């Protein structure tokens, strides 16, 4: 079964963007990052976990076979360029995520031999696992993909993913096991994942791009290039993780407390104000390495029908926490009227931002 | 502080109604009831907890003073008639709820002396509590309101509310305490509430209408008119409550397990399939008294920006549970493709129904 998520209309997304003031929508495909020091925002469109594949104009089959439909359910290069330009005019950078070696089922549809064939006993089961890190063709493919990414995305960062890799399929495959032996990895598949990630981080560096990777890569493999930015998505222990990562000298993005696709009843935006990204055990130098946070709206349960009301104004709360003086914005009760006013402003501009609580907007009376 | 909820555009609601097949939207203002025996649906627009007040054309101040705005944030009689007619053409009945004695803060704005003045020590505090059940003017007002309701709503049922009455304000008021003494109620304010509810249920009967009330009224006061329909909203103990109410010979509506305004992450529509409204301790005769269920989408966090995606297709799951053979629809996994297909049908008709999970709709390829 393909793990496609939802495809978003780029045009819809663009039309729905509040102009100039706030960061742009995100979801499984579009994930937004917001830095507080510089007060600008970055979008992470995730083209790989999702249904939308970046379509290379001249090699379309290769990238579009995994899409729900090769004409209607892909993002073309010109779609992407429109997004980047629209964002650029508003001071927003676009950083794509191409998440491997896991979350790549849709890639496998267009790229034979990219994914690891899973085995049942001595025979292939017919299903596929993560990218196969044991064959040269994988690295050739990744290099050509990253070159194309560099061509399409001007930003100096690229997110390489690296999260949630299941080892069961690798373990079932005799070629992978042979490779493990040859490399002296024993039974430790985290070493195999690290080997793969190190290769694509090096490729990325050779293309003069800086890698961002999910925390899994650091958790498995502490010796990763110093300038790689690490991103935290696991909620339970993020303060300890911040401490460890910055101690190792890495810059860090914090996303765990802002997974706002995890909805709950009531005013859950209040949680955003309780987050203190620099409140962990470490030196002042370490604190400075926490360069920002990211609001995530993963798209398992979100598409164009509910993206805007689910995202706004809940993302605004995270934005205020990241962009404003923490001391002055800790109190969620005091934040409430500010957010309420801003939500009315979004409505007035045509963004379907959901209500924070009972009430109404003053502009509803305008002209009466 | 006024406890106004959100006002819905009647026009929007009407335009967004799926035609002919499914029950119509609901929320704090519009709550939908679905009966499974008769396979028709009923809407409960709740005009009293909410911001929208039924506007009497010739006595407008009286009803509109509690609205956010007397022109833009009210439902007029002709709005209501359009809703009723639109619903009628689709086999849907509209039953209004006028919830008292609690949830009436907005009524107090237009109707002096209707609400109980709360006291702080020996002096009025300036705030108001539930309807004042100790003065004649209250009953005169309720009678004229119910007469108007009868004129506007043709259905034979009317929902009188009766839930969540706080006694603190009544207790603080010296006139109420004197009345309690005179009536021999002691310190038991549930008796005072029962006295009030009994009066308005009798009024309703005299107007040839059948009352629906929330479970609170039964919980406080078991001797209520036999033909009154009781509705269950408290989630924890609804099976025991079903048992008690039907043992007392009352017809019952079950809403507790379908409070779908209480959102959570993931496929919470699955819960609807686990509900067995007639699975409680009682005779076959008692089971027959459970005449239906109601999906509730109370509007504290819902308005026109998010009503449709939050309601659909989640309400469809409850509809199937209530309208289809329970034995044949217990399995939520088997229900998934049915719901998914129906959700695509809603999308095709222009209803912004949110996704059930990752995926796409076949009609997105039509004509390609």
Interface residues (C-beta under 8 A of the other chain):
Chain A: X3 X4 X5 X6 X7 X51 X68 X69 X71 X72 X73 X261 X262 X263 X264 X265 X266 X267 X299 X300 X301 X302 X303 X305 X306 X308 X309 X310 X347 X352 X353 X354 X355 X356 X357 X358 X359 X360 X364 X365 X368
Chain B: X3 X4 X5 X6 X7 X51 X68 X69 X71 X72 X73 X261 X262 X263 X264 X265 X266 X267 X299 X300 X301 X302 X303 X305 X306 X308 X309 X310 X347 X352 X353 X354 X355 X356 X357 X358 X359 X360 X364 X365 X368
